[in-house]
Amino acid sequence: MDAVYRGIVVTVEDSGIVSLFGNEEGVHLSEMQDLIGTDIVTVVSLKNNIDMWVDDEGLLKSGNFVNRYIIEDFQIDLAGNAILLGNDGNGGTVGLNEEQVEYLVENLRFGLVGFTR
């Protein structure tokens, strides 16, 4: 049976909360790939069981935007769209809970720093 999960997507144009489909095991990979706009994704693990999924080949795509993400004392530059989701602590990808959304709203900062060549 399909379930609906909550995530936060970041694109060059906008950011916001989105709904993703999955099942009892977590979010469907195809949903993440569609929202990010790629076939190959990679994950960056953040605090509070939050993961950021991005285009694994984002730096290789000419003209792709590069955002700088800052969460408390952690900073990273990543190219292309991203989606923030929760993890269950056992390798499963799940939606963000209310506490995680509030944490991100209070602590996540990001902005455009350039474009890939």
Secondary structure, 3 states (H helix, E strand, C coil): CCEEEEEEEECCCCEEEEEEEEECCEECHHHHHHHHCCCCEEEEECCCCEEEEEECCHHHCCCCEEEEEEECCEEEEEECCEEEEEECCCCCEECCCHHHHHHHHHHEEEEEEEECC
